Amino acid sequence: MNSARKVLPLARICARQLAQDAKHGEVKEVPSKYFARLKEAQKRFQVDDGVPIFLKAGLRDRVLYRATAALTFVGMAMSAQVLYSLAIR
């Protein structure tokens, strides 16, 4: 019970601080070059060109996708090998 009495004021202070930060916080302007880059990326990802969203960033996405697929296949093959070796013993 004593620990709950110690924690409750701390929780109130934290909640008050978070509420004050959100209420009195300043809204900072986003630099225009970053905003323009963000808008271009949004346009590129919104185009309906039949490419899945996880491949829209180009070569980097294709390489990561294929590497993930290859590692998954290798992991499944190694799991099958372990199960087979355990089964024949």
C-alpha positions in Angstrom: 0.0 0.0 0.0 2.9 2.4 0.8 4.4 1.9 -2.7 1.1 2.8 -4.3 0.9 6.0 -2.2 4.4 6.9 -3.5 3.7 6.1 -7.1 0.4 8.0 -7.4 1.8 11.5 -6.9 4.6 10.7 -9.4 2.0 9.6 -11.9 0.0 12.8 -11.4 3.1 14.9 -11.9 4.0 13.0 -15.1 0.4 13.3 -16.4 0.4 17.0 -15.6 3.7 17.6 -17.4 2.6 15.7 -20.5 -0.6 17.6 -20.6 1.2 21.0 -20.2 3.7 20.1 -22.9 0.9 19.2 -25.3 -1.1 22.3 -24.5 1.7 24.8 -24.5 3.9 23.2 -27.1 4.9 25.1 -30.1 4.0 23.9 -33.6 7.2 24.0 -35.6 7.2 24.6 -39.3 8.4 21.9 -41.6 11.1 23.1 -44.0 9.7 23.4 -47.5 12.2 21.1 -49.1 11.3 18.2 -46.8 7.6 18.9 -47.3 8.0 18.8 -51.0 10.0 15.5 -50.8 7.3 14.0 -48.7 4.5 15.1 -51.1 6.5 13.5 -54.0 6.9 10.3 -52.1 3.2 10.3 -51.3 2.3 10.8 -55.0 4.7 8.0 -56.0 3.1 5.5 -53.5 -0.5 6.4 -54.4 -0.1 5.7 -58.1 -2.2 2.6 -59.1 0.4 0.9 -61.4 -0.1 -2.7 -60.2 3.1 -2.8 -58.2 2.6 -3.9 -54.6 3.3 -1.2 -52.0 6.3 -3.1 -50.6 8.1 -3.0 -54.0 7.3 0.7 -54.9 10.6 2.1 -53.7 12.5 0.5 -56.6 15.6 -1.7 -56.6 16.3 -1.5 -52.9 12.9 -3.0 -52.2 13.3 -5.7 -54.8 16.6 -6.7 -53.3 15.3 -6.8 -49.8 12.2 -8.7 -50.8 14.2 -11.4 -52.7 16.8 -11.7 -49.9 14.0 -12.2 -47.4 12.4 -14.8 -49.6 15.7 -16.6 -50.1 16.5 -16.6 -46.4 13.1 -17.9 -45.6 13.6 -20.7 -48.1 17.0 -21.6 -46.6 15.5 -21.5 -43.1 12.7 -23.9 -44.1 15.1 -26.2 -45.8 17.4 -26.3 -42.8 14.4 -27.0 -40.5 13.3 -29.8 -42.8 16.9 -31.2 -42.6 16.9 -31.1 -38.8 13.5 -32.8 -38.6 14.6 -35.5 -41.1 17.8 -36.1 -39.1 15.8 -36.4 -35.9 13.2 -38.7 -37.5 15.8 -41.3 -38.7 17.5 -41.6 -35.3 
